[in-house]
Amino acid sequence: MNGDIFEGKWEQAKGKIRQKWGKLTDDDMQRIQGKSQELKGCLQERYGYSKEEAEQEIDKFSKNFQ
C-alpha cells in the first residue's frame, strides 16, 4: 500500500490492524500513526518477523483492506 494511502486511511485501518495483530500495544499504535515503515518495525519487534515477512504481511493486509 502506498504510504500516503495508508496514512489517509489510518482511522479506518487501525481497528482492523489491532484485530489482525493483537500483540500491538496502544503505544505501538501511537508510534505507527499510519506510517507503514513504523508498522513494519512493530511487526518485526512483536512477532519476530523478518523485514521481508513484515512487508509481505502488510501487503496482504492492504490488499484485503482496500
N, CA, C and O atoms as a CHARMM CRD file, in Angstrom:
* protein
*
  264
    1    1 MET  N      0.85300  -1.17200   0.00000 PROA 1      0.00000
    2    1 MET  CA     0.00000   0.00000   0.00000 PROA 1      0.00000
    3    1 MET  C      0.89200   1.22500   0.00000 PROA 1      0.00000
    4    1 MET  O      1.86200   1.29900   0.75300 PROA 1      0.00000
    5    2 ASN  N      0.56800   2.15600  -0.82300 PROA 2      0.00000
    6    2 ASN  CA     1.28700   3.42000  -0.86200 PROA 2      0.00000
    7    2 ASN  C      1.23100   4.06500   0.51300 PROA 2      0.00000
    8    2 ASN  O      0.17400   4.09300   1.14300 PROA 2      0.00000
    9    3 GLY  N      2.35200   4.58200   0.98000 PROA 3      0.00000
   10    3 GLY  CA     2.41600   5.17600   2.31400 PROA 3      0.00000
   11    3 GLY  C      1.39500   6.27400   2.52600 PROA 3      0.00000
   12    3 GLY  O      0.82600   6.38400   3.61200 PROA 3      0.00000
   13    4 ASP  N      1.14700   7.10300   1.49600 PROA 4      0.00000
   14    4 ASP  CA     0.17100   8.19000   1.61600 PROA 4      0.00000
   15    4 ASP  C     -1.23700   7.64100   1.79300 PROA 4      0.00000
   16    4 ASP  O     -2.02700   8.17100   2.57500 PROA 4      0.00000
   17    5 ILE  N     -1.54200   6.58300   1.06500 PROA 5      0.00000
   18    5 ILE  CA    -2.86800   5.96800   1.18200 PROA 5      0.00000
   19    5 ILE  C     -3.04100   5.37500   2.57400 PROA 5      0.00000
   20    5 ILE  O     -4.09400   5.52000   3.19400 PROA 5      0.00000
   21    6 PHE  N     -1.99700   4.70400   3.06100 PROA 6      0.00000
   22    6 PHE  CA    -2.04100   4.09800   4.38700 PROA 6      0.00000
   23    6 PHE  C     -2.30400   5.16800   5.43800 PROA 6      0.00000
   24    6 PHE  O     -3.13900   4.97800   6.32200 PROA 6      0.00000
   25    7 GLU  N     -1.59800   6.28900   5.34600 PROA 7      0.00000
   26    7 GLU  CA    -1.80100   7.37400   6.30000 PROA 7      0.00000
   27    7 GLU  C     -3.20100   7.95200   6.17400 PROA 7      0.00000
   28    7 GLU  O     -3.83200   8.27600   7.18000 PROA 7      0.00000
   29    8 GLY  N     -3.69500   8.08500   4.94400 PROA 8      0.00000
   30    8 GLY  CA    -5.01800   8.65200   4.71700 PROA 8      0.00000
   31    8 GLY  C     -6.13500   7.79000   5.26500 PROA 8      0.00000
   32    8 GLY  O     -7.18100   8.30600   5.65700 PROA 8      0.00000
   33    9 LYS  N     -5.92800   6.49000   5.29700 PROA 9      0.00000
   34    9 LYS  CA    -6.95700   5.56100   5.78400 PROA 9      0.00000
   35    9 LYS  C     -6.66100   5.07700   7.20100 PROA 9      0.00000
   36    9 LYS  O     -7.23500   4.08200   7.64300 PROA 9      0.00000
   37   10 TRP  N     -5.79400   5.75100   7.90000 PROA 10     0.00000
   38   10 TRP  CA    -5.35200   5.30500   9.21100 PROA 10     0.00000
   39   10 TRP  C     -6.50500   5.09200  10.17300 PROA 10     0.00000
   40   10 TRP  O     -6.56200   4.06300  10.84600 PROA 10     0.00000
   41   11 GLU  N     -7.41400   6.03000  10.25000 PROA 11     0.00000
   42   11 GLU  CA    -8.52700   5.90700  11.19700 PROA 11     0.00000
   43   11 GLU  C     -9.35900   4.66900  10.90900 PROA 11     0.00000
   44   11 GLU  O     -9.82800   4.00800  11.83600 PROA 11     0.00000
   45   12 GLN  N     -9.54600   4.35200   9.64200 PROA 12     0.00000
   46   12 GLN  CA   -10.30200   3.16000   9.26700 PROA 12     0.00000
   47   12 GLN  C     -9.48800   1.88900   9.50300 PROA 12     0.00000
   48   12 GLN  O    -10.03200   0.85700   9.89700 PROA 12     0.00000
   49   13 ALA  N     -8.19100   1.97300   9.26200 PROA 13     0.00000
   50   13 ALA  CA    -7.33800   0.78800   9.28900 PROA 13     0.00000
   51   13 ALA  C     -6.94600   0.35400  10.69500 PROA 13     0.00000
   52   13 ALA  O     -6.74000  -0.83700  10.92700 PROA 13     0.00000
   53   14 LYS  N     -6.83800   1.27600  11.63100 PROA 14     0.00000
   54   14 LYS  CA    -6.23400   0.89500  12.90500 PROA 14     0.00000
   55   14 LYS  C     -7.04200  -0.14000  13.68300 PROA 14     0.00000
   56   14 LYS  O     -6.45000  -0.96700  14.37600 PROA 14     0.00000
   57   15 GLY  N     -8.34600  -0.12500  13.59600 PROA 15     0.00000
   58   15 GLY  CA    -9.14100  -1.15800  14.25800 PROA 15     0.00000
   59   15 GLY  C     -8.88500  -2.53500  13.66700 PROA 15     0.00000
   60   15 GLY  O     -8.76600  -3.52500  14.38900 PROA 15     0.00000
   61   16 LYS  N     -8.80300  -2.58200  12.35400 PROA 16     0.00000
   62   16 LYS  CA    -8.54500  -3.85600  11.68100 PROA 16     0.00000
   63   16 LYS  C     -7.11500  -4.32900  11.92900 PROA 16     0.00000
   64   16 LYS  O     -6.85800  -5.53100  12.00600 PROA 16     0.00000
   65   17 ILE  N     -6.19600  -3.39000  12.05300 PROA 17     0.00000
   66   17 ILE  CA    -4.80600  -3.74700  12.36900 PROA 17     0.00000
   67   17 ILE  C     -4.74600  -4.38300  13.75100 PROA 17     0.00000
   68   17 ILE  O     -4.05800  -5.38400  13.95100 PROA 17     0.00000
   69   18 ARG  N     -5.46200  -3.80300  14.69600 PROA 18     0.00000
   70   18 ARG  CA    -5.47000  -4.36200  16.05900 PROA 18     0.00000
   71   18 ARG  C     -6.11100  -5.74300  16.08500 PROA 18     0.00000
   72   18 ARG  O     -5.69300  -6.60500  16.85800 PROA 18     0.00000
   73   19 GLN  N     -7.12900  -5.96200  15.24100 PROA 19     0.00000
   74   19 GLN  CA    -7.74700  -7.28300  15.16500 PROA 19     0.00000
   75   19 GLN  C     -6.76500  -8.30800  14.60100 PROA 19     0.00000
   76   19 GLN  O     -6.65500  -9.42000  15.11600 PROA 19     0.00000
   77   20 LYS  N     -6.06000  -7.93000  13.54800 PROA 20     0.00000
   78   20 LYS  CA    -5.13800  -8.86400  12.88800 PROA 20     0.00000
   79   20 LYS  C     -3.89300  -9.10000  13.72800 PROA 20     0.00000
   80   20 LYS  O     -3.44600 -10.23900  13.86000 PROA 20     0.00000
   81   21 TRP  N     -3.33300  -8.05200  14.29200 PROA 21     0.00000
   82   21 TRP  CA    -2.09100  -8.14700  15.05500 PROA 21     0.00000
   83   21 TRP  C     -2.34300  -7.69300  16.48500 PROA 21     0.00000
   84   21 TRP  O     -1.98800  -6.58000  16.87100 PROA 21     0.00000
   85   22 GLY  N     -2.95400  -8.56100  17.25300 PROA 22     0.00000
   86   22 GLY  CA    -3.36600  -8.24800  18.61600 PROA 22     0.00000
   87   22 GLY  C     -2.24100  -7.97600  19.59500 PROA 22     0.00000
   88   22 GLY  O     -2.48200  -7.42400  20.66900 PROA 22     0.00000
   89   23 LYS  N     -1.01700  -8.35200  19.25000 PROA 23     0.00000
   90   23 LYS  CA     0.11100  -8.09300  20.14600 PROA 23     0.00000
   91   23 LYS  C      0.55400  -6.62500  20.11500 PROA 23     0.00000
   92   23 LYS  O      1.33100  -6.19700  20.96800 PROA 23     0.00000
   93   24 LEU  N      0.07000  -5.86600  19.15100 PROA 24     0.00000
   94   24 LEU  CA     0.43900  -4.45300  19.08100 PROA 24     0.00000
   95   24 LEU  C     -0.22300  -3.70600  20.23500 PROA 24     0.00000
   96   24 LEU  O     -1.42000  -3.86000  20.47900 PROA 24     0.00000
   97   25 THR  N      0.54300  -2.91800  20.92200 PROA 25     0.00000
   98   25 THR  CA     0.04700  -2.17800  22.08200 PROA 25     0.00000
   99   25 THR  C     -0.49500  -0.81300  21.66400 PROA 25     0.00000
  100   25 THR  O     -0.33000  -0.38300  20.52200 PROA 25     0.00000
  101   26 ASP  N     -1.14000  -0.14700  22.61000 PROA 26     0.00000
  102   26 ASP  CA    -1.60100   1.22200  22.35400 PROA 26     0.00000
  103   26 ASP  C     -0.41400   2.12800  22.03000 PROA 26     0.00000
  104   26 ASP  O     -0.51400   3.00300  21.17100 PROA 26     0.00000
  105   27 ASP  N      0.69500   1.91800  22.71100 PROA 27     0.00000
  106   27 ASP  CA     1.90200   2.70300  22.42300 PROA 27     0.00000
  107   27 ASP  C      2.39500   2.44400  21.00100 PROA 27     0.00000
  108   27 ASP  O      2.82900   3.36800  20.31400 PROA 27     0.00000
  109   28 ASP  N      2.32900   1.18800  20.56200 PROA 28     0.00000
  110   28 ASP  CA     2.70800   0.86500  19.18600 PROA 28     0.00000
  111   28 ASP  C      1.82300   1.62200  18.20800 PROA 28     0.00000
  112   28 ASP  O      2.30600   2.20800  17.24000 PROA 28     0.00000
  113   29 MET  N      0.53500   1.60400  18.47000 PROA 29     0.00000
  114   29 MET  CA    -0.41000   2.26800  17.56700 PROA 29     0.00000
  115   29 MET  C     -0.15100   3.77100  17.51800 PROA 29     0.00000
  116   29 MET  O     -0.26700   4.38900  16.46000 PROA 29     0.00000
  117   30 GLN  N      0.19700   4.35500  18.65200 PROA 30     0.00000
  118   30 GLN  CA     0.55500   5.77900  18.68800 PROA 30     0.00000
  119   30 GLN  C      1.80200   6.02100  17.84500 PROA 30     0.00000
  120   30 GLN  O      1.88700   7.00500  17.11000 PROA 30     0.00000
  121   31 ARG  N      2.75400   5.12400  17.95900 PROA 31     0.00000
  122   31 ARG  CA     4.00900   5.25600  17.22000 PROA 31     0.00000
  123   31 ARG  C      3.79200   5.10100  15.71300 PROA 31     0.00000
  124   31 ARG  O      4.41800   5.80000  14.91500 PROA 31     0.00000
  125   32 ILE  N      2.91900   4.19800  15.33800 PROA 32     0.00000
  126   32 ILE  CA     2.68700   3.91500  13.92400 PROA 32     0.00000
  127   32 ILE  C      2.00800   5.09000  13.22500 PROA 32     0.00000
  128   32 ILE  O      2.50300   5.56800  12.20400 PROA 32     0.00000
  129   33 GLN  N      0.90200   5.55200  13.75100 PROA 33     0.00000
  130   33 GLN  CA     0.14600   6.69200  13.20500 PROA 33     0.00000
  131   33 GLN  C      0.06600   6.69600  11.68000 PROA 33     0.00000
  132   33 GLN  O      0.23000   7.73900  11.04700 PROA 33     0.00000
  133   34 GLY  N     -0.19000   5.51800  11.09100 PROA 34     0.00000
  134   34 GLY  CA    -0.38900   5.43500   9.64900 PROA 34     0.00000
  135   34 GLY  C      0.87700   5.29900   8.83400 PROA 34     0.00000
  136   34 GLY  O      0.81300   5.29800   7.60400 PROA 34     0.00000
  137   35 LYS  N      2.01100   5.18500   9.47000 PROA 35     0.00000
  138   35 LYS  CA     3.27900   5.08200   8.74100 PROA 35     0.00000
  139   35 LYS  C      3.62700   3.60400   8.54300 PROA 35     0.00000
  140   35 LYS  O      3.83800   2.87200   9.51000 PROA 35     0.00000
  141   36 SER  N      3.68300   3.18300   7.29500 PROA 36     0.00000
  142   36 SER  CA     3.90400   1.76300   7.01400 PROA 36     0.00000
  143   36 SER  C      5.27500   1.29300   7.50600 PROA 36     0.00000
  144   36 SER  O      5.41100   0.13900   7.91200 PROA 36     0.00000
  145   37 GLN  N      6.28100   2.14800   7.48000 PROA 37     0.00000
  146   37 GLN  CA     7.59900   1.75400   7.97600 PROA 37     0.00000
  147   37 GLN  C      7.56000   1.49700   9.48300 PROA 37     0.00000
  148   37 GLN  O      8.22200   0.58400   9.97600 PROA 37     0.00000
  149   38 GLU  N      6.79600   2.29100  10.20200 PROA 38     0.00000
  150   38 GLU  CA     6.65400   2.08200  11.64700 PROA 38     0.00000
  151   38 GLU  C      5.90000   0.79000  11.92700 PROA 38     0.00000
  152   38 GLU  O      6.26400   0.04200  12.83500 PROA 38     0.00000
  153   39 LEU  N      4.85400   0.52200  11.15500 PROA 39     0.00000
  154   39 LEU  CA     4.11100  -0.73300  11.31600 PROA 39     0.00000
  155   39 LEU  C      5.04000  -1.91100  11.06800 PROA 39     0.00000
  156   39 LEU  O      5.02400  -2.88800  11.81700 PROA 39     0.00000
  157   40 LYS  N      5.83900  -1.82300  10.03100 PROA 40     0.00000
  158   40 LYS  CA     6.78300  -2.90200   9.72700 PROA 40     0.00000
  159   40 LYS  C      7.71900  -3.13700  10.91000 PROA 40     0.00000
  160   40 LYS  O      7.96200  -4.28200  11.29100 PROA 40     0.00000
  161   41 GLY  N      8.23800  -2.07400  11.48500 PROA 41     0.00000
  162   41 GLY  CA     9.13400  -2.20800  12.63500 PROA 41     0.00000
  163   41 GLY  C      8.44800  -2.83500  13.83000 PROA 41     0.00000
  164   41 GLY  O      9.02800  -3.67700  14.51600 PROA 41     0.00000
  165   42 CYS  N      7.22000  -2.43000  14.07900 PROA 42     0.00000
  166   42 CYS  CA     6.47200  -3.00000  15.20600 PROA 42     0.00000
  167   42 CYS  C      6.19200  -4.47700  14.99500 PROA 42     0.00000
  168   42 CYS  O      6.27300  -5.26600  15.93600 PROA 42     0.00000
  169   43 LEU  N      5.86600  -4.85600  13.77200 PROA 43     0.00000
  170   43 LEU  CA     5.61000  -6.26900  13.48100 PROA 43     0.00000
  171   43 LEU  C      6.87900  -7.09400  13.65700 PROA 43     0.00000
  172   43 LEU  O      6.83200  -8.22100  14.15000 PROA 43     0.00000
  173   44 GLN  N      8.00100  -6.53400  13.25400 PROA 44     0.00000
  174   44 GLN  CA     9.26900  -7.23800  13.44400 PROA 44     0.00000
  175   44 GLN  C      9.54800  -7.41300  14.93300 PROA 44     0.00000
  176   44 GLN  O      9.99800  -8.47100  15.37100 PROA 44     0.00000
  177   45 GLU  N      9.28100  -6.38100  15.69000 PROA 45     0.00000
  178   45 GLU  CA     9.55600  -6.40400  17.12900 PROA 45     0.00000
  179   45 GLU  C      8.62400  -7.35100  17.87700 PROA 45     0.00000
  180   45 GLU  O      9.08700  -8.17600  18.66500 PROA 45     0.00000
  181   46 ARG  N      7.33100  -7.24600  17.64300 PROA 46     0.00000
  182   46 ARG  CA     6.34000  -8.02000  18.40000 PROA 46     0.00000
  183   46 ARG  C      6.19100  -9.46200  17.93100 PROA 46     0.00000
  184   46 ARG  O      5.93200 -10.35500  18.73700 PROA 46     0.00000
  185   47 TYR  N      6.35300  -9.69000  16.62700 PROA 47     0.00000
  186   47 TYR  CA     6.09600 -11.01900  16.07100 PROA 47     0.00000
  187   47 TYR  C      7.36000 -11.73500  15.60500 PROA 47     0.00000
  188   47 TYR  O      7.29600 -12.89600  15.20200 PROA 47     0.00000
  189   48 GLY  N      8.49800 -11.06400  15.65400 PROA 48     0.00000
  190   48 GLY  CA     9.73300 -11.68300  15.22800 PROA 48     0.00000
  191   48 GLY  C      9.83100 -11.88000  13.72800 PROA 48     0.00000
  192   48 GLY  O     10.61500 -12.70800  13.26300 PROA 48     0.00000
  193   49 TYR  N      9.04900 -11.13600  12.96400 PROA 49     0.00000
  194   49 TYR  CA     9.09600 -11.22800  11.51000 PROA 49     0.00000
  195   49 TYR  C     10.41800 -10.67000  10.99700 PROA 49     0.00000
  196   49 TYR  O     11.00300  -9.76300  11.59000 PROA 49     0.00000
  197   50 SER  N     10.87300 -11.23000   9.88800 PROA 50     0.00000
  198   50 SER  CA    11.98600 -10.61000   9.17600 PROA 50     0.00000
  199   50 SER  C     11.42300  -9.38700   8.44300 PROA 50     0.00000
  200   50 SER  O     10.20900  -9.20200   8.37300 PROA 50     0.00000
  201   51 LYS  N     12.30200  -8.57400   7.90900 PROA 51     0.00000
  202   51 LYS  CA    11.86500  -7.39700   7.15500 PROA 51     0.00000
  203   51 LYS  C     10.94500  -7.82000   6.00600 PROA 51     0.00000
  204   51 LYS  O      9.90200  -7.20600   5.77700 PROA 51     0.00000
  205   52 GLU  N     11.34000  -8.87100   5.29000 PROA 52     0.00000
  206   52 GLU  CA    10.56400  -9.34700   4.14500 PROA 52     0.00000
  207   52 GLU  C      9.20300  -9.89100   4.58100 PROA 52     0.00000
  208   52 GLU  O      8.19100  -9.63400   3.92800 PROA 52     0.00000
  209   53 GLU  N      9.18000 -10.64300   5.68500 PROA 53     0.00000
  210   53 GLU  CA     7.91200 -11.18800   6.18400 PROA 53     0.00000
  211   53 GLU  C      6.97100 -10.06200   6.57700 PROA 53     0.00000
  212   53 GLU  O      5.78200 -10.11000   6.26200 PROA 53     0.00000
  213   54 ALA  N      7.48500  -9.05600   7.25700 PROA 54     0.00000
  214   54 ALA  CA     6.65800  -7.92400   7.66900 PROA 54     0.00000
  215   54 ALA  C      6.09700  -7.20700   6.45000 PROA 54     0.00000
  216   54 ALA  O      4.92100  -6.84400   6.43200 PROA 54     0.00000
  217   55 GLU  N      6.92400  -7.00200   5.43400 PROA 55     0.00000
  218   55 GLU  CA     6.46000  -6.34700   4.20600 PROA 55     0.00000
  219   55 GLU  C      5.37700  -7.17200   3.53200 PROA 55     0.00000
  220   55 GLU  O      4.38400  -6.61800   3.06100 PROA 55     0.00000
  221   56 GLN  N      5.55200  -8.48800   3.47800 PROA 56     0.00000
  222   56 GLN  CA     4.55500  -9.36200   2.86900 PROA 56     0.00000
  223   56 GLN  C      3.23500  -9.31300   3.63600 PROA 56     0.00000
  224   56 GLN  O      2.16500  -9.24300   3.03200 PROA 56     0.00000
  225   57 GLU  N      3.31200  -9.34800   4.96100 PROA 57     0.00000
  226   57 GLU  CA     2.10200  -9.29300   5.77700 PROA 57     0.00000
  227   57 GLU  C      1.36000  -7.97300   5.57700 PROA 57     0.00000
  228   57 GLU  O      0.13300  -7.95300   5.48000 PROA 57     0.00000
  229   58 ILE  N      2.10100  -6.88300   5.51800 PROA 58     0.00000
  230   58 ILE  CA     1.47800  -5.57300   5.30000 PROA 58     0.00000
  231   58 ILE  C      0.85100  -5.51300   3.91400 PROA 58     0.00000
  232   58 ILE  O     -0.24600  -4.97800   3.75500 PROA 58     0.00000
  233   59 ASP  N      1.53600  -6.05700   2.90500 PROA 59     0.00000
  234   59 ASP  CA     0.98200  -6.08500   1.54700 PROA 59     0.00000
  235   59 ASP  C     -0.31500  -6.88800   1.49100 PROA 59     0.00000
  236   59 ASP  O     -1.29800  -6.45200   0.89100 PROA 59     0.00000
  237   60 LYS  N     -0.31100  -8.07100   2.12600 PROA 60     0.00000
  238   60 LYS  CA    -1.52400  -8.89400   2.16000 PROA 60     0.00000
  239   60 LYS  C     -2.66100  -8.15700   2.85200 PROA 60     0.00000
  240   60 LYS  O     -3.79600  -8.14800   2.37500 PROA 60     0.00000
  241   61 PHE  N     -2.33800  -7.53700   3.99100 PROA 61     0.00000
  242   61 PHE  CA    -3.34900  -6.79400   4.72900 PROA 61     0.00000
  243   61 PHE  C     -3.91900  -5.66000   3.88000 PROA 61     0.00000
  244   61 PHE  O     -5.13600  -5.48200   3.82000 PROA 61     0.00000
  245   62 SER  N     -3.05700  -4.90300   3.23400 PROA 62     0.00000
  246   62 SER  CA    -3.50900  -3.74100   2.48600 PROA 62     0.00000
  247   62 SER  C     -4.36200  -4.13800   1.28100 PROA 62     0.00000
  248   62 SER  O     -5.30000  -3.42600   0.92400 PROA 62     0.00000
  249   63 LYS  N     -4.04000  -5.27200   0.65400 PROA 63     0.00000
  250   63 LYS  CA    -4.85600  -5.73600  -0.47800 PROA 63     0.00000
  251   63 LYS  C     -6.26000  -6.10400  -0.00600 PROA 63     0.00000
  252   63 LYS  O     -7.23900  -5.82000  -0.69700 PROA 63     0.00000
  253   64 ASN  N     -6.36500  -6.72300   1.14900 PROA 64     0.00000
  254   64 ASN  CA    -7.67200  -7.09300   1.67900 PROA 64     0.00000
  255   64 ASN  C     -8.42400  -5.89700   2.25000 PROA 64     0.00000
  256   64 ASN  O     -9.65400  -5.89800   2.30800 PROA 64     0.00000
  257   65 PHE  N     -7.68900  -4.89000   2.66600 PROA 65     0.00000
  258   65 PHE  CA    -8.31300  -3.71400   3.30300 PROA 65     0.00000
  259   65 PHE  C     -8.93700  -2.78700   2.26600 PROA 65     0.00000
  260   65 PHE  O     -9.98700  -2.20000   2.52400 PROA 65     0.00000
  261   66 GLN  N     -8.31600  -2.64500   1.10800 PROA 66     0.00000
  262   66 GLN  CA    -8.78200  -1.69400   0.10800 PROA 66     0.00000
  263   66 GLN  C    -10.10300  -2.04200  -0.38000 PROA 66     0.00000
  264   66 GLN  O    -10.65000  -1.34300  -1.23300 PROA 66     0.00000
